[in-house]
């Protein structure tokens, strides 16, 4: 059975952290390690993580030496990983119980080193567990196949569903950027000519605001997307403008789910 290294950055997430961690520990594929980097939280998140680690040896928390943001926290966790696969989950989201098992089978069947899945959206005040989740119809659908050109126009990969094969890709870190590090990582993998495969079944749950709330979309990330296209992907101004238009459209559409 392949070992899956689950990467989780944490910053002042005590209110939602327990449900996120338990959603990993209750996976039907149990051969995994949960690598958590606490980014200097002040709300007791690290104490909670230590309690989980005492109860389950698969939980491996470490504090970041200094505040560095989610991207750096993820990289610190990736550098400690021992798994065949690297997967990602933020501390306010959840995986459904069969997520890892089904995604591993999907990756093996399709010979796909980078995979992702559809996912549900839940309201910010959802207080249940992944094992209690009832499908609500609010689904961000995964595209079956995505290549580099398609990803430049739109980020199709929800980070909470992404998983890559270290045996094929090696250890891939997120670029040192303030935001959009996950998007930059997918692009850097796919720039090498590898496509991503999407599993249609929703297997994770993303914590968001109410459907239709403009505050829940990523319009505020326009400047970071622009920097990504120009400085990281070295796109021309016209190509970057086309890509940015697609990113804004996706953000508006997803915010209404």
Backbone bond lengths (Angstrom), bond angles and torsions (degrees), N, CA, C in turn:
res aa  C-N    CA-C-N  psi(-1)  N-CA   C-N-CA  omega(-1)  CA-C   N-CA-C  phi
1 X - - - 1.464 - - 1.520 109.38 -
2 X 1.328 117.87 131.12 1.463 119.66 179.84 1.522 111.27 -69.15
3 X 1.316 115.65 144.36 1.451 121.86 174.94 1.525 108.49 -87.44
4 X 1.321 116.22 129.42 1.459 122.11 179.30 1.525 108.82 -107.48
5 X 1.319 116.56 124.50 1.457 122.20 176.18 1.528 108.07 -96.32
6 X 1.316 115.87 116.67 1.464 121.82 -178.51 1.519 108.48 -98.19
7 X 1.318 116.23 123.66 1.467 122.77 -175.20 1.522 108.97 -102.45
8 X 1.327 117.00 124.95 1.466 121.50 -178.25 1.530 110.56 -136.38
9 X 1.340 118.08 115.63 1.464 121.14 171.44 1.520 109.68 -85.97
10 X 1.319 117.35 144.43 1.460 121.54 -178.03 1.520 109.74 -133.39
11 X 1.325 114.91 133.78 1.462 120.31 169.78 1.521 109.28 -147.89
12 X 1.322 116.94 111.19 1.467 122.92 178.99 1.528 111.50 48.07
13 X 1.324 114.99 55.47 1.463 121.31 -174.39 1.517 112.95 -116.16
14 X 1.329 118.03 21.98 1.461 120.68 -172.92 1.527 113.09 -55.87
15 X 1.325 117.15 -31.88 1.464 120.64 -175.91 1.523 112.67 -67.98
16 X 1.316 117.91 -31.02 1.465 121.39 -175.87 1.523 113.21 -117.12
17 X 1.307 117.11 -9.99 1.464 122.26 -172.52 1.521 112.86 -60.97
18 X 1.330 117.43 -40.72 1.452 120.26 -176.90 1.517 112.47 -59.57
19 X 1.328 116.85 -46.06 1.465 120.67 -179.70 1.518 111.06 -64.62
20 X 1.342 116.32 -38.40 1.467 119.74 179.11 1.522 111.10 -64.19
21 X 1.317 117.11 -47.54 1.467 120.85 -179.75 1.523 110.99 -63.30
22 X 1.324 117.06 -45.01 1.467 119.73 -179.55 1.525 111.79 -63.88
23 X 1.326 117.39 -29.96 1.465 119.23 178.72 1.523 111.34 -67.42
24 X 1.329 117.10 -24.77 1.468 121.36 175.17 1.530 110.38 -81.48
25 X 1.310 116.56 -44.42 1.463 120.59 -175.45 1.522 112.75 -69.54
26 X 1.328 118.42 -20.30 1.465 121.44 179.56 1.531 112.57 -97.54
27 X 1.320 117.20 14.71 1.467 120.05 176.70 1.528 111.06 -63.32
28 X 1.327 115.95 142.78 1.466 119.71 177.60 1.529 111.26 -68.42
29 X 1.320 117.64 -25.99 1.468 121.81 169.34 1.526 106.17 -90.62
30 X 1.301 116.33 106.08 1.465 120.34 -169.94 1.519 114.09 -93.47
31 X 1.333 117.73 -7.10 1.458 120.33 -178.02 1.532 108.91 -83.11
32 X 1.327 115.21 83.69 1.454 120.67 -176.49 1.522 110.42 -150.51
33 X 1.312 114.73 165.11 1.457 122.29 172.40 1.522 107.44 -131.86
34 X 1.329 116.06 140.07 1.460 121.32 -179.71 1.524 108.28 -107.59
35 X 1.319 115.54 106.11 1.453 122.78 -176.92 1.521 109.01 -97.62
36 X 1.324 115.63 107.44 1.456 121.31 -175.26 1.522 109.63 -110.96
37 X 1.329 115.53 131.51 1.461 120.67 172.28 1.522 108.20 -112.72
38 X 1.327 116.15 118.45 1.459 120.92 176.87 1.524 108.74 -89.98
39 X 1.334 115.57 119.81 1.457 121.54 -172.99 1.530 111.00 -89.34
40 X 1.348 114.85 56.90 1.465 121.87 177.33 1.532 111.91 62.92
41 X 1.332 116.93 49.52 1.466 121.25 177.55 1.521 110.36 -66.34
42 X 1.343 114.84 154.99 1.465 120.63 178.19 1.523 111.73 -121.71
43 X 1.335 117.38 10.97 1.473 120.70 -174.58 1.525 113.44 -112.07
44 X 1.315 118.13 13.56 1.455 120.39 179.92 1.512 114.63 89.57
45 X 1.329 117.54 8.92 1.466 120.01 179.80 1.522 111.66 -58.83
46 X 1.336 117.40 -41.86 1.459 120.30 -178.18 1.519 111.16 -66.73
47 X 1.328 118.02 -36.39 1.466 120.49 176.77 1.519 110.60 -62.70
48 X 1.326 116.40 -41.80 1.458 120.68 178.19 1.521 110.80 -63.41
49 X 1.314 117.13 -40.66 1.462 121.35 178.71 1.522 111.32 -63.53
50 X 1.319 116.70 -39.37 1.462 119.99 178.36 1.530 110.61 -63.68
51 X 1.330 117.33 -36.59 1.465 120.83 177.02 1.526 110.12 -63.28
52 X 1.333 117.04 -43.53 1.462 119.97 176.96 1.526 110.78 -61.86
53 X 1.329 116.87 -41.84 1.463 121.05 -178.23 1.520 111.45 -63.96
54 X 1.326 117.23 -33.88 1.464 120.55 177.51 1.524 111.76 -68.25
55 X 1.324 116.49 -29.60 1.457 121.70 -177.58 1.524 112.94 -89.59
56 X 1.326 117.38 -25.03 1.467 120.65 -175.80 1.530 108.47 -145.24
57 X 1.322 116.67 116.46 1.467 121.21 -175.61 1.520 113.12 -67.65
58 X 1.314 117.50 -10.23 1.463 120.15 178.10 1.526 112.11 -76.99
59 X 1.325 117.43 -16.53 1.462 121.47 178.80 1.524 108.81 -86.85
60 X 1.327 116.56 119.26 1.460 122.26 -172.94 1.534 109.42 -126.66
61 X 1.335 117.14 83.69 1.468 119.68 -178.88 1.524 112.22 -89.51
62 X 1.316 114.97 147.99 1.463 121.29 172.38 1.523 108.62 -145.04
63 X 1.330 117.90 141.78 1.464 119.78 175.35 1.524 110.74 -79.50
64 X 1.311 115.93 143.55 1.464 119.79 172.69 1.524 109.05 -70.80
65 X 1.324 118.12 144.88 1.468 120.08 -179.10 1.521 112.77 -64.44
66 X 1.358 116.39 -24.81 1.453 122.28 178.47 1.521 108.32 -160.79
67 X 1.333 116.37 161.21 1.453 119.48 177.97 1.523 110.07 -61.75
68 X 1.333 115.74 126.31 1.450 118.94 -179.00 1.514 113.96 -138.04
69 X 1.339 117.77 -0.58 1.453 120.23 -178.99 1.516 112.32 89.33
70 X 1.342 114.39 170.39 1.460 120.63 -174.13 1.524 112.81 -64.73
71 X 1.331 117.41 -39.08 1.454 119.74 -178.60 1.517 112.67 -62.43
72 X 1.314 116.43 -46.77 1.465 119.63 179.00 1.525 111.02 -66.11
73 X 1.350 116.52 -38.28 1.467 119.59 178.24 1.518 110.57 -62.34
74 X 1.318 117.43 -40.59 1.465 120.23 176.98 1.523 111.21 -63.29
75 X 1.328 116.67 -42.16 1.458 119.76 -179.06 1.521 111.85 -64.23
76 X 1.332 117.38 -38.69 1.454 119.89 177.13 1.531 110.68 -61.26
77 X 1.335 115.97 -37.36 1.469 119.77 177.72 1.524 110.74 -70.71
78 X 1.328 117.57 -43.32 1.469 120.74 -179.77 1.528 110.48 -59.39
79 X 1.313 116.63 -38.07 1.464 120.36 -178.43 1.523 112.34 -66.60
80 X 1.322 117.58 -19.20 1.463 121.22 177.68 1.530 112.31 -94.12
81 X 1.307 117.51 -5.93 1.463 121.63 -170.97 1.533 112.43 -68.74
82 X 1.323 114.85 143.47 1.461 122.23 175.92 1.519 112.17 -114.80
83 X 1.320 117.40 -3.45 1.452 121.49 -168.92 1.511 115.25 -77.53
84 X 1.329 113.97 165.13 1.457 121.49 172.70 1.521 110.85 -76.16
85 X 1.331 115.65 -28.99 1.458 122.09 -179.99 1.520 109.33 -125.23
86 X 1.335 115.60 147.40 1.453 122.38 173.22 1.526 107.44 -111.73
87 X 1.326 116.16 126.60 1.464 121.66 178.01 1.523 108.63 -127.15
88 X 1.322 116.45 161.64 1.453 121.15 -171.72 1.524 111.40 -128.91
89 X 1.321 115.31 139.51 1.464 121.28 173.90 1.517 108.54 -151.22
90 X 1.332 117.22 130.51 1.458 120.69 175.71 1.520 109.94 -84.92
91 X 1.322 115.86 163.55 1.462 121.27 -169.63 1.524 114.28 -79.88
92 X 1.324 117.91 1.83 1.461 119.93 174.50 1.520 112.07 -117.07
93 X 1.321 117.65 5.31 1.458 122.27 178.59 1.524 110.20 -110.13
94 X 1.334 116.98 178.82 1.465 120.90 -178.23 1.524 110.30 -143.68
95 X 1.321 115.04 151.47 1.453 121.83 167.98 1.524 109.59 -100.50
96 X 1.312 116.75 144.68 1.454 120.54 170.98 1.533 108.87 -78.83
97 X 1.330 118.45 154.31 1.470 121.71 -166.91 1.520 115.95 -54.99
98 X 1.331 119.37 -33.69 1.463 120.74 -175.98 1.523 113.37 -97.94
99 X 1.319 116.97 11.38 1.462 120.34 -174.67 1.529 112.53 -56.72
100 X 1.309 117.16 -53.59 1.466 120.35 -175.98 1.520 111.33 -64.90
101 X 1.316 116.86 -45.44 1.470 120.73 -178.32 1.526 110.92 -59.93
102 X 1.319 116.97 -47.52 1.462 120.10 -176.86 1.524 111.81 -71.28
103 X 1.308 117.34 -35.75 1.460 119.26 -179.11 1.525 111.43 -72.05
104 X 1.320 117.63 -36.65 1.463 119.89 175.61 1.524 111.16 -62.18
105 X 1.325 117.10 -43.37 1.459 121.00 178.25 1.524 110.92 -63.63
106 X 1.312 116.31 -40.81 1.461 121.51 178.28 1.524 110.75 -63.34
107 X 1.327 116.85 -43.73 1.463 120.72 179.86 1.520 111.25 -63.91
108 X 1.328 116.91 -39.96 1.466 120.85 -179.36 1.525 111.41 -69.21
109 X 1.326 116.68 -41.86 1.464 120.64 -178.46 1.521 112.04 -66.32
110 X 1.334 115.84 -35.98 1.457 119.59 -176.76 1.506 114.35 -97.15
111 X 1.325 116.93 3.67 1.456 121.26 -178.21 1.538 109.81 48.89
112 X 1.358 114.77 50.81 1.454 121.04 -173.53 1.523 110.44 -115.73
113 X 1.339 118.26 114.84 1.465 120.34 -178.64 1.528 114.12 -76.84
114 X 1.341 118.20 -16.70 1.460 122.17 177.03 1.524 108.16 -129.80
115 X 1.326 116.51 116.60 1.460 121.20 -177.95 1.524 110.23 -129.59
116 X 1.332 114.49 161.00 1.454 121.61 176.15 1.530 107.58 -152.70
117 X 1.312 117.81 172.08 1.455 121.10 -176.60 1.525 110.32 -136.53
118 X 1.327 115.42 168.48 1.462 120.30 167.40 1.521 108.41 -67.68
119 X 1.336 116.27 162.83 1.464 119.33 177.43 1.524 110.48 -152.14
120 X 1.318 114.58 156.68 1.457 122.13 176.45 1.522 110.28 -87.71
121 X 1.337 114.89 161.64 1.453 121.43 168.92 1.523 109.07 -114.29
122 X 1.327 116.03 138.72 1.458 121.29 175.85 1.528 108.86 -122.84
123 X 1.329 116.19 159.20 1.452 120.13 177.85 1.529 110.24 -71.24
124 X 1.319 115.05 159.00 1.460 120.58 -176.18 1.516 112.45 -62.40
125 X 1.321 117.41 -27.76 1.466 120.12 -175.45 1.524 113.14 -95.09
126 X 1.330 118.22 11.22 1.466 120.20 178.09 1.527 109.18 -61.42
127 X 1.341 115.88 127.85 1.468 120.37 -174.21 1.524 112.94 -115.14
128 X 1.326 118.12 8.78 1.457 120.93 -177.61 1.520 113.04 -87.12
129 X 1.316 114.09 -176.13 1.463 122.59 178.74 1.526 110.04 -105.58
130 X 1.317 115.79 165.26 1.467 119.57 178.58 1.522 111.38 -62.92
131 X 1.317 116.05 -32.67 1.468 120.28 -179.55 1.524 111.80 -72.48
132 X 1.335 117.76 -14.33 1.463 122.27 178.69 1.525 112.19 -97.47
133 X 1.319 117.22 -5.48 1.459 120.39 -169.48 1.522 112.25 -62.25
134 X 1.334 115.45 132.40 1.462 122.82 175.47 1.523 107.53 -112.91
135 X 1.327 119.16 122.18 1.470 121.05 -179.23 1.525 111.15 -50.86
136 X 1.342 115.63 134.18 1.456 120.13 -173.32 1.521 114.14 -115.68
137 X 1.305 118.18 0.89 1.460 120.12 179.25 1.518 114.20 85.41
138 X 1.334 118.07 -9.46 1.472 121.26 178.39 1.531 107.62 -90.60
139 X 1.311 116.95 92.26 1.463 121.74 -171.92 1.522 110.67 -124.29
140 X 1.315 115.73 131.72 1.462 122.34 168.67 1.530 106.21 -94.04
141 X 1.307 115.97 111.58 1.463 121.69 -172.11 1.523 111.96 -80.59
142 X 1.322 116.02 134.42 1.459 121.20 177.29 1.522 110.07 -81.13
143 X 1.303 115.98 134.58 1.460 121.02 173.17 1.520 108.21 -75.90
144 X 1.339 117.06 139.98 1.457 120.39 -173.76 1.516 114.93 -64.30
145 X 1.323 116.38 -33.67 1.463 120.62 -175.82 1.520 108.35 -146.96
146 X 1.327 116.79 131.88 1.464 121.41 -179.36 1.518 109.20 -134.97
147 X 1.334 116.42 129.17 1.454 120.04 174.63 1.534 109.43 -109.15
148 X 1.307 116.18 -179.45 1.466 120.95 -174.32 1.525 111.84 -61.16
149 X 1.320 117.00 -43.22 1.462 119.94 -178.07 1.516 110.86 -63.33
150 X 1.325 116.91 -40.96 1.467 120.01 178.05 1.523 110.79 -65.07
151 X 1.331 117.16 -39.54 1.461 120.34 -178.68 1.526 112.00 -68.26
152 X 1.316 117.93 -27.81 1.460 119.55 175.88 1.524 111.07 -65.37
153 X 1.316 116.48 -33.07 1.464 119.96 -179.64 1.522 112.23 -80.29
154 X 1.329 116.70 -24.90 1.460 119.58 -175.83 1.523 109.10 -164.73
155 X 1.324 116.39 137.65 1.464 120.70 175.91 1.523 108.21 -83.62
156 X 1.323 115.49 102.28 1.465 120.70 -176.47 1.530 112.84 -85.94
157 X 1.318 118.15 -8.12 1.466 120.99 -169.75 1.526 110.49 -103.27
158 X 1.331 115.99 115.36 1.452 120.27 172.44 1.514 109.19 -75.26
159 X 1.342 117.41 122.84 1.463 120.12 -173.24 1.519 112.23 -58.60
160 X 1.319 117.99 -32.52 1.460 120.82 -179.47 1.524 112.76 -69.03
161 X 1.332 117.72 -8.13 1.464 121.07 179.04 1.524 112.93 -113.60
162 X 1.331 118.03 -7.53 1.463 121.10 -171.77 1.528 111.97 -74.65
163 X 1.325 115.04 144.84 1.464 121.20 176.36 1.523 108.74 -151.09
164 X 1.349 116.50 133.78 1.457 117.92 177.69 1.528 110.85 -127.13
165 X 1.330 114.19 154.41 1.461 123.85 -175.13 1.528 109.24 -91.09
166 X 1.335 116.73 110.86 1.472 120.33 -179.39 1.518 112.04 -68.36
167 X 1.325 117.32 -29.21 1.456 119.96 -179.12 1.525 111.75 -65.85
168 X 1.326 116.35 -26.09 1.464 121.51 178.73 1.523 111.17 -96.07
169 X 1.310 117.16 -44.87 1.460 122.02 -170.78 1.526 113.77 -97.01
170 X 1.334 116.61 -13.62 1.446 119.06 -171.50 1.524 110.19 76.75
171 X 1.312 116.04 -172.82 1.460 120.50 178.14 1.515 108.89 -85.19
172 X 1.326 115.85 114.61 1.464 121.19 -177.44 1.525 109.40 -110.79
173 X 1.316 116.12 121.83 1.453 122.43 179.88 1.525 110.71 -96.46
174 X 1.314 115.06 160.90 1.455 119.97 176.53 1.523 109.66 -81.56
175 X 1.332 118.00 139.40 1.463 120.45 176.96 1.527 110.88 -59.46
176 X 1.323 116.30 148.94 1.464 121.27 -179.91 1.522 109.19 -76.79
177 X 1.324 115.69 87.65 1.462 122.57 177.73 1.520 107.47 -131.20
178 X 1.348 116.42 153.23 1.458 119.25 -177.66 1.524 111.54 -65.75
179 X 1.322 117.14 -41.81 1.462 121.94 177.51 1.513 109.08 -143.58
180 X 1.340 115.65 165.88 1.470 124.53 -179.29 1.522 112.12 68.97
181 X 1.346 116.75 24.39 1.459 120.13 179.23 1.522 111.37 -64.06
182 X 1.348 116.46 -36.11 1.462 119.22 -179.28 1.521 110.98 -65.20
183 X 1.318 116.89 -45.47 1.459 121.85 177.27 1.525 110.18 -58.69
184 X 1.324 116.46 -42.62 1.464 120.40 179.30 1.527 111.70 -63.10
185 X 1.327 116.98 -35.57 1.460 120.01 178.50 1.519 111.15 -66.46
186 X 1.334 116.99 -45.79 1.470 118.83 179.54 1.532 109.76 -60.25
187 X 1.327 116.55 -43.11 1.465 119.56 179.91 1.528 111.49 -63.29
188 X 1.318 117.46 -40.06 1.465 119.64 -178.72 1.516 111.52 -65.93
189 X 1.343 117.08 -34.43 1.462 120.82 176.30 1.520 110.55 -69.17
190 X 1.319 116.40 -44.52 1.456 120.75 -173.80 1.527 112.35 -78.69
191 X 1.335 116.80 -21.45 1.460 120.29 176.20 1.517 111.21 -61.71
192 X 1.325 116.57 -23.97 1.461 121.50 179.62 1.527 112.40 -78.99
193 X 1.349 116.82 3.37 1.454 120.55 177.51 1.508 114.76 98.82
194 X 1.325 117.91 5.19 1.465 121.85 179.21 1.516 110.12 -95.28
195 X 1.322 116.90 133.24 1.452 121.70 178.29 1.522 110.38 -92.83
196 X 1.320 116.01 160.79 1.466 121.99 176.11 1.520 109.31 -105.92
197 X 1.334 115.84 147.13 1.464 121.39 179.66 1.524 109.63 -116.36
198 X 1.329 115.40 136.43 1.448 120.61 -178.23 1.519 112.50 -110.58
199 X 1.320 115.92 133.72 1.459 123.06 177.33 1.522 108.08 -92.96
200 X 1.325 116.91 127.32 1.467 121.40 -172.13 1.525 113.38 -68.32
201 X 1.324 117.84 -28.66 1.459 120.04 -175.42 1.526 111.06 -71.29
202 X 1.346 118.46 131.53 1.473 120.23 175.75 1.526 110.00 -71.25
203 X 1.337 116.37 123.97 1.464 120.58 -174.47 1.524 113.13 -128.23
204 X 1.329 117.16 8.75 1.461 121.41 178.48 1.521 108.51 -146.05
205 X 1.330 115.15 168.10 1.464 120.41 -177.75 1.527 108.76 -133.48
206 X 1.326 115.55 123.62 1.457 123.06 -176.27 1.524 110.10 -102.45
207 X 1.322 117.05 129.94 1.460 121.29 -179.06 1.533 109.46 -83.76
208 X 1.315 115.95 122.24 1.460 120.84 -175.47 1.521 109.73 -141.56
209 X 1.324 115.23 179.00 1.454 121.08 174.86 1.525 109.42 -82.35
210 X 1.310 116.38 -178.17 1.458 120.76 -179.99 1.518 110.25 -61.22
211 X 1.329 116.11 149.31 1.460 120.74 177.75 1.525 109.67 -55.96
212 X 1.338 115.47 136.43 1.446 120.27 177.88 1.517 114.10 89.27
213 X 1.306 118.04 -7.06 1.458 120.59 -178.86 1.520 110.27 -75.39
214 X 1.335 116.22 120.80 1.456 119.22 179.56 1.516 111.45 -65.46
215 X 1.332 117.24 -23.94 1.462 119.19 -179.87 1.513 112.18 -69.91
216 X 1.338 116.98 -14.23 1.460 119.61 -177.06 1.517 113.05 -90.62
217 X 1.338 117.69 -8.72 1.463 117.75 -177.56 1.515 111.12 -91.69
218 X 1.314 116.34 -176.66 1.456 120.75 -172.70 1.528 112.65 -107.49
219 X 1.322 117.23 28.06 1.451 118.77 177.79 1.527 111.47 -60.14
220 X 1.342 115.91 -29.52 1.454 119.36 179.78 1.527 112.05 -68.46
221 X 1.335 116.77 -11.72 1.464 119.97 -178.02 1.527 112.65 -95.93
222 X 1.336 116.90 11.93 1.455 119.43 -178.04 1.524 111.40 -54.71
223 X 1.328 116.68 -46.37 1.469 119.22 -177.37 1.520 111.94 -63.81
224 X 1.345 116.43 -33.33 1.468 119.31 -179.73 1.526 110.81 -74.48
225 X 1.327 116.77 -37.24 1.461 119.32 174.95 1.525 110.56 -62.71
226 X 1.331 116.12 -42.43 1.467 119.84 -179.77 1.525 110.58 -61.45
227 X 1.321 116.35 -44.85 1.461 119.94 178.34 1.525 111.18 -62.19
228 X 1.331 116.72 -38.47 1.457 120.63 178.40 1.526 110.58 -61.51
229 X 1.330 117.18 -47.96 1.460 120.70 -177.73 1.527 112.09 -65.54
230 X 1.314 116.72 -39.92 1.462 120.34 -174.64 1.524 112.76 -83.61
231 X 1.339 117.29 -44.70 1.461 120.74 -171.44 1.524 113.54 -93.89
232 X 1.341 116.37 -32.14 1.463 119.26 -177.63 1.521 111.33 -93.92
233 X 1.344 116.12 -43.70 1.469 120.34 -178.79 1.521 112.52 -95.89
234 X 1.328 117.35 -9.03 1.466 123.12 176.44 1.527 112.09 56.42
235 X 1.338 115.47 42.49 1.460 120.01 177.06 1.526 110.38 -79.02
236 X 1.322 115.58 151.11 1.452 120.09 172.45 1.524 109.29 -67.09
237 X 1.324 116.64 164.06 1.467 119.80 179.96 1.536 111.10 -59.03
238 X 1.341 120.38 -45.96 1.466 119.19 178.63 1.537 113.05 -61.18
239 X 1.329 117.87 -43.07 1.465 119.94 179.92 1.524 110.80 -67.40
240 X 1.328 117.28 -38.31 1.460 120.40 178.10 1.519 110.68 -64.83
241 X 1.330 117.20 -37.59 1.463 120.85 178.95 1.528 111.22 -64.90
242 X 1.321 116.25 -40.88 1.467 119.89 177.43 1.523 110.63 -63.80
243 X 1.328 116.43 -44.34 1.461 120.70 179.03 1.518 110.96 -62.74
244 X 1.317 117.38 -41.72 1.464 120.67 -179.15 1.520 111.15 -65.08
245 X 1.315 117.18 -37.91 1.468 120.12 177.14 1.522 110.73 -59.98
246 X 1.330 116.79 -42.79 1.458 120.22 177.67 1.510 112.24 -64.33
247 X 1.326 117.28 -38.92 1.459 121.04 -179.79 1.519 111.31 -65.24
248 X 1.333 116.83 -41.88 1.464 120.69 178.88 1.523 110.40 -65.49
249 X 1.314 116.54 -42.60 1.464 120.26 179.06 1.527 111.33 -61.12
250 X 1.330 116.86 -43.52 1.454 120.66 178.59 1.530 111.04 -61.68
251 X 1.333 115.93 -42.77 1.456 120.05 -178.96 1.524 111.19 -62.03
252 X 1.322 116.54 -44.16 1.464 120.32 178.47 1.524 111.27 -63.31
253 X 1.312 116.45 -42.10 1.468 120.51 -178.13 1.523 111.05 -66.82
254 X 1.325 117.15 -45.88 1.466 120.40 -178.45 1.523 111.91 -66.79
255 X 1.333 117.11 -31.07 1.465 119.77 -178.28 1.520 111.49 -68.18
256 X 1.306 117.01 -17.89 1.463 120.85 -178.97 1.529 113.25 -94.24
257 X 1.328 116.47 0.57 1.462 120.14 177.95 1.515 109.51 -81.68
